[in-house]
Amino acid sequence: MSNLDIGLWSFPVLLILIFLRVPIGLAMLAVGIGGSYIVTGTTLMTLGQLKHQVYGTFSSYSLSIVPLFLLMGQFATLSGMSAGLFRAAEAWLGHRRGGVAMSAVGACAGFGAICGSSLATAATMGQVALPELRRYGYSGSLATGTLAAGGTLGILIPPSVILVIYAVLTEQNIAKLFAAALIPGILAALGYMACIAVWVRVVPGADRVLERQSYGARLRALAAIWPVLVIFVAVVGGIYAGVFTPTEAAAVGAAGTGLVALVSRSLTWRALSGAILATASNSAMIFFIVLGAAVFNGFLALTQVPQTGAAWVAEQGFSPWTVLAVVLIFYLIFGCVMDSLSMILLTVPIFFPIVSVLDFGMTAEEFGLWFGILVLIVVEVGLITPPVGMNLFVINQLAGRDVPIGQTFRGAAPFVLTDLIRVAILTMFPAITLGLVWAIY
């Protein structure tokens, strides 16, 4: 059996381990070490490679952003910013048809701008908005579907932990990736609101309109969320203006949200220790998956699977758009059975070399940014598609037993459709994604 055959056989072995509920990081680590031993035939060389991969992976300065953004999200949750964001959005949108649900989407977008995690956004906003949606008579499917979809904005609107991981894997500029993600993130929020507007007009009795508030009340509600605006401008604006590096901006954001939580008197010693422990636990989980992916991808490099795949695709003369469509469809399918972080770490080192050799009429850097946003959106769809749509289960758990999981699945379906339409638009018009990057840089 050739090295290439060994590399190809590693994929079904890895999938079997994953379906047997072996943690994805451990599965990739085991297959990577075992495959490297089979290829090299020596334990010494395999262990030597493992040593270098561990150091090479975790000595990356860019990875220090991850725990800082996670800590920022923990502090944002403690400070009660989510409730203020929802009240402000409700003051401006609550009088419209489906306005409370639209407010939940707007609040998710705002919270995602200071959190960077989809699950954290969904869980936090679910606790705040779900009781309000139910109090105003929103159906279980619309309420849970809205919050599950809104939670996905946490990984698209910068800052985003997943974007940082993608930047490290493909050696892209993190600041430019954040700029490229901003307009697609805003389009996502607007698309979800449009979906809600259509829903409440097609399905009778799905919502209730609130009384219109005065502009004074709206401005007061908006003024109450000034810490969110200040932190977002300091973090994202500081990166775009060149005042901070992304890592420095993450530290500023964590310190800012921590200060807000302290001033609001929600940051007790017990809460602080809980936030630090949760950040350490989540960071360790992410880093272990990153290590497993690094070892597995090092094994694939030994077998020449990515290089052979890229050469084969180039020789076949396939249309670049056809190859891209196949890759995105693959992400859609596997997003139904894998979590977003694992899928990014497992597939990007394989697919990126294949598609990056194709001619899409743009520079290598522009393609890397554009492809990353497309992948992120398709991965985002996986968070709200069964059977492993994590956001669906988080929100359904918060909703309680009176909302069956099937209702939540059906409630998310229209939002999945809007995501697919958005992917098609961004694929056909790359300038939408790259326009802000061109304007700033």
C-alpha positions in Angstrom: 0.0 0.0 0.0 1.4 3.4 -1.0 1.6 6.4 1.2 -1.2 8.0 -0.8 -3.4 5.0 -0.2 -2.7 5.2 3.6 -3.6 8.8 3.6 -6.9 8.2 1.8 -7.8 5.3 4.1 -7.3 7.5 7.1 -10.5 9.4 6.3 -12.9 6.5 6.8 -11.0 5.5 9.9 -11.3 9.0 11.3 -15.1 9.2 10.5 -15.7 5.8 12.2 -14.0 7.0 15.3 -16.0 10.2 15.3 -19.3 8.3 14.8 -18.3 6.0 17.7 -18.2 9.3 19.8 -14.5 9.5 20.2 -13.7 13.2 20.8 -12.8 14.8 17.5 -9.4 16.1 18.8 -8.4 12.7 20.2 -9.6 10.9 17.0 -7.5 13.2 14.8 -4.5 12.9 17.2 -4.7 9.1 17.2 -5.1 8.7 13.4 -2.3 11.2 12.8 0.2 9.5 15.2 -0.8 6.0 13.9 -0.7 7.0 10.3 2.7 8.7 10.7 4.1 5.6 12.3 2.9 3.4 9.4 4.3 5.8 6.9 7.7 6.4 8.5 8.0 3.0 10.1 9.8 4.3 13.2 8.5 5.5 16.6 11.4 7.9 17.1 10.7 9.9 14.0 6.9 10.0 14.8 7.6 11.3 18.4 10.0 13.8 17.0 7.5 15.2 14.6 4.9 15.3 17.4 7.3 17.4 19.5 7.9 19.9 16.8 4.2 20.1 15.9 3.2 20.8 19.5 5.7 23.6 19.7 5.0 24.9 16.2 1.3 25.0 16.8 1.1 26.6 20.3 4.0 29.1 19.8 1.7 30.9 17.3 1.2 34.4 18.6 -2.2 34.6 16.8 -3.7 31.8 19.0 -3.4 34.0 22.1 -6.4 35.8 20.7 -8.7 32.8 21.4 -8.7 32.8 25.2 -8.9 36.6 25.3 -12.0 36.7 23.1 -13.5 33.8 25.1 -12.9 35.8 28.4 -14.4 38.8 26.7 -17.5 36.8 26.0 -17.7 35.5 29.6 -17.4 39.1 31.0 -20.1 40.3 28.5 -22.5 37.6 29.7 -21.9 38.5 33.4 -22.3 42.3 32.8 -25.9 41.9 31.6 -25.2 43.6 28.3 -27.5 41.1 26.5 -30.6 42.4 28.3 -29.7 46.0 27.4 -29.1 45.1 23.8 -32.5 43.4 23.6 -34.4 46.3 25.2 -32.8 48.8 22.9 -33.6 46.7 19.8 -37.1 46.2 21.0 -37.6 49.9 21.5 -36.8 50.5 17.8 -38.4 47.4 16.2 -41.0 46.1 18.6 -43.9 48.0 17.0 -43.4 46.3 13.7 -44.9 42.9 12.6 -42.5 40.3 14.0 -40.7 43.2 15.8 -39.8 41.3 19.0 -38.2 38.5 17.0 -36.4 41.0 14.9 -35.2 42.6 18.1 -33.8 39.3 19.2 -31.8 39.1 15.9 -30.5 42.6 16.4 -29.5 41.9 19.9 -27.7 38.7 18.8 -25.8 40.7 16.3 -24.8 43.3 18.9 -23.8 40.6 21.4 -21.9 38.7 18.8 -19.8 41.9 18.2 -18.4 41.6 21.7 -18.5 37.8 22.2 -17.2 35.9 19.1 -18.9 32.6 20.0 -22.1 31.2 18.4 -23.1 29.0 21.3 -22.5 31.7 23.9 -24.5 34.2 21.9 -27.4 31.7 21.4 -27.4 30.6 25.1 -27.2 34.1 26.5 -29.7 35.8 24.2 -32.0 32.8 24.6 -32.2 33.4 28.3 -33.0 37.0 27.8 -35.3 37.0 24.7 -37.1 33.7 24.9 -39.3 34.6 27.8 -40.2 37.9 26.0 -41.1 36.1 22.8 -43.3 33.7 24.6 -45.0 36.5 26.7 -45.9 38.3 23.5 -47.5 35.2 21.9 -44.8 34.1 19.5 -45.1 30.5 18.4 -42.6 28.0 19.7 -41.1 27.3 16.3 -40.7 31.0 15.4 -39.2 31.9 18.8 -36.7 29.1 18.9 -35.8 29.2 15.2 -35.1 32.9 15.4 -32.8 32.6 18.4 -31.0 29.6 17.0 -30.3 31.4 13.8 -29.5 34.7 15.5 -26.9 32.9 17.6 -24.9 32.1 14.5 -24.1 35.8 14.1 -21.7 35.3 17.0 -19.1 33.6 14.7 -19.7 35.8 11.7 -19.8 39.4 13.0 -16.2 40.2 14.2 -14.5 39.5 16.4 -14.9 35.7 15.7 -12.9 32.9 17.3 -13.5 30.7 14.2 -12.1 33.3 11.9 -9.0 33.5 14.0 -8.6 29.7 13.7 -9.1 30.0 9.9 -6.5 32.8 9.7 -4.0 30.7 11.5 -4.6 27.6 9.3 -4.4 29.5 6.0 -1.9 32.2 7.1 -4.3 35.1 6.4 -4.4 38.5 7.9 -6.8 38.5 10.9 -7.6 42.2 10.6 -8.5 41.9 6.9 -10.6 38.8 7.7 -12.6 40.7 10.3 -13.2 43.5 7.7 -14.3 41.0 5.1 -16.8 39.4 7.5 -18.5 42.7 8.6 -20.8 43.3 5.6 -21.8 39.6 5.2 -22.6 39.6 8.9 -24.8 42.7 8.6 -26.5 41.1 5.5 -27.1 37.9 7.6 -28.9 39.9 10.3 -31.0 41.8 7.7 -31.8 38.5 5.9 -33.0 37.0 9.2 -35.2 40.0 9.9 -36.6 39.8 6.3 -37.4 36.1 6.9 -39.3 37.0 10.1 -41.2 39.7 8.3 -42.4 37.2 5.7 -43.1 34.5 8.3 -45.5 36.6 10.4 -47.4 37.6 7.3 -47.7 34.0 5.9 -48.4 32.3 9.2 -51.4 34.0 11.0 -51.1 34.4 14.8 -47.4 33.8 15.0 -46.7 37.2 16.7 -48.1 40.2 18.4 -47.2 43.9 17.7 -46.1 46.1 20.6 -47.0 49.7 21.1 -44.8 52.2 19.3 -42.4 53.9 21.7 -41.5 57.6 21.5 -38.2 58.7 20.0 -37.1 59.9 23.5 -37.7 56.4 24.9 -35.8 54.9 22.0 -32.8 57.1 22.4 -32.7 56.4 26.2 -32.7 52.7 25.5 -29.9 53.2 22.9 -27.9 55.3 25.4 -28.1 52.5 27.9 -26.0 50.2 25.7 -23.1 52.7 25.2 -20.6 50.3 26.8 -21.2 47.8 23.9 -20.7 50.5 21.3 -17.6 51.8 23.0 -16.1 48.3 23.3 -17.0 47.4 19.7 -15.5 50.6 18.3 -12.4 50.2 20.5 -11.8 46.6 19.4 -12.9 46.5 15.8 -12.2 50.2 15.0 -8.9 50.0 16.7 -7.9 47.0 14.5 -9.1 48.7 11.3 -7.4 52.0 12.2 -4.1 50.2 12.9 -4.1 51.4 16.6 -4.0 47.8 17.9 -3.0 44.4 16.6 -5.8 41.9 16.8 -4.2 40.4 19.9 -3.9 43.8 21.6 -7.5 44.6 20.6 -8.7 41.3 22.2 -6.9 42.2 25.4 -8.5 45.7 25.3 -11.9 44.1 24.7 -11.5 41.7 27.6 -10.4 44.4 29.9 -13.2 46.7 28.8 -16.0 44.1 29.3 -14.4 43.1 32.6 -14.5 46.7 33.8 -18.2 47.0 32.7 -19.0 43.8 34.6 -17.2 45.2 37.7 -19.0 48.5 37.6 -22.3 46.8 37.2 -21.4 44.8 40.4 -21.9 41.5 38.7 -18.2 40.6 38.8 -17.8 39.0 42.2 -14.8 37.0 43.2 -16.9 33.8 42.6 -18.1 35.0 39.2 -14.6 36.0 38.2 -13.2 32.6 39.1 -16.0 31.0 37.2 -15.4 33.1 34.2 -11.6 32.3 34.2 -12.3 28.6 34.7 -14.8 28.5 31.9 -12.4 30.4 29.6 -9.6 28.0 30.5 -11.8 25.0 29.9 -13.0 26.2 26.5 -9.6 27.3 25.5 -8.1 23.9 26.4 -10.8 22.1 24.4 -10.2 24.3 21.4 -6.4 24.0 21.7 -6.6 20.2 22.0 -8.7 20.0 18.8 -6.1 22.3 17.1 -3.3 20.0 18.2 -5.2 16.9 16.9 -5.8 18.7 13.6 -2.1 19.7 13.4 -0.9 16.2 13.9 -3.4 14.7 11.5 -2.6 17.4 8.8 1.1 16.7 9.4 0.4 13.0 8.6 -1.5 14.0 5.5 1.4 16.1 4.3 3.7 13.1 4.6 1.3 11.1 2.4 1.0 14.0 -0.1 -2.8 13.8 -0.1 -3.5 17.6 -0.3 -0.8 18.2 -2.9 -1.9 15.2 -5.0 -5.6 16.4 -4.8 -4.7 19.9 -5.9 -2.6 18.6 -8.8 -5.4 16.2 -9.8 -8.1 18.9 -9.8 -5.8 21.2 -11.8 -5.2 18.5 -14.4 -8.8 17.6 -14.9 -9.7 21.1 -16.3 -12.7 21.5 -14.1 -14.3 24.9 -13.9 -13.2 26.7 -10.8 -16.8 27.6 -10.0 -17.8 23.9 -10.2 -15.0 22.9 -7.8 -16.0 25.7 -5.4 -19.7 24.6 -5.5 -18.7 21.0 -4.7 -16.6 22.1 -1.8 -19.4 24.3 -0.4 -21.9 21.5 -0.8 -19.6 19.2 1.1 -19.5 21.7 3.9 -23.3 21.9 4.0 -23.6 18.1 4.2 -20.9 17.6 6.8 -22.2 20.6 8.8 -25.2 18.5 9.6 -23.1 15.9 11.5 -20.0 17.8 12.8 -19.5 20.9 14.9 -18.1 24.1 13.2 -14.6 24.2 14.8 -13.9 20.5 14.1 -15.0 20.9 10.5 -12.8 23.9 9.9 -9.8 22.3 11.4 -10.3 19.0 9.6 -11.2 20.2 6.1 -9.5 23.6 5.5 -6.0 22.3 5.3 -7.2 19.8 2.7 -9.6 21.9 0.6 -7.7 25.2 0.7 -4.7 24.0 -1.3 -7.0 22.4 -3.8 -9.2 25.5 -4.5 -6.3 28.1 -4.1 -4.6 26.8 -7.3 -7.7 27.6 -9.4 -8.2 30.9 -11.2 -11.1 33.0 -9.8 -9.8 36.3 -11.2 -8.4 37.6 -7.9 -5.2 37.7 -6.0 -4.2 34.9 -3.7 -4.9 37.1 -0.6 -8.3 38.2 -1.9 -9.2 34.6 -2.6 -8.1 33.5 0.9 -10.3 36.2 2.5 -13.3 35.5 0.2 -13.1 31.7 0.6 -12.8 32.0 4.3 -16.1 34.0 4.6 -17.9 31.6 2.3 -16.8 28.7 4.4 -17.7 30.4 7.6 -21.2 31.1 6.4 -21.7 27.5 5.2 -20.3 26.2 8.5 -22.7 28.6 10.3 -25.6 26.9 8.5 -24.5 23.6 10.1 -25.2 25.1 13.5 -28.9 25.3 12.7 -29.4 22.1 10.6 -30.3 18.7 12.2 -29.2 16.3 13.4 -26.2 18.0 15.1 -27.1 21.7 14.9 -25.7 22.7 18.2 -27.7 26.0 18.4 -30.9 24.2 17.9 -30.3 22.0 20.9 -29.2 24.8 23.1 -32.3 26.9 22.4 -34.6 24.0 22.6 -33.2 23.1 26.0 -33.9 26.6 27.2 -37.4 26.5 25.8 -38.4 23.5 27.9 -40.6 20.5 27.2 -43.5 22.5 25.7 -41.5 23.0 22.5 -40.6 19.7 20.9 -37.3 19.5 19.1 -39.2 19.0 15.8 -40.8 22.4 16.1 -37.3 24.0 16.6 -36.1 22.1 13.5 -39.0 23.4 11.4 -38.6 26.9 12.8 -34.9 27.0 11.7 -35.7 25.9 8.1 -36.6 29.3 6.7 -33.5 30.8 8.1 -31.4 28.1 6.5 -33.0 29.1 3.2 -31.9 32.7 3.7 -28.4 31.6 4.5 -28.2 29.6 1.2 -29.5 32.6 -0.7 -26.8 34.7 1.0 -24.1 32.2 0.1 -25.2 32.3 -3.6 -25.1 36.1 -3.6 -21.7 36.4 -2.0 -20.3 33.7 -4.4 -21.6 35.5 -7.5 -20.4 39.0 -6.2 -17.1 38.7 -4.3 -16.9 42.5 -4.2 -19.6 42.5 -1.5 -17.1 40.6 0.8 -14.0 42.3 -0.3 -15.3 45.9 -0.7 -14.6 47.0 2.9 -11.1 45.4 2.7 -10.3 47.4 -0.4 -11.7 50.6 1.2 -9.6 50.2 4.4 -6.4 48.6 3.1 
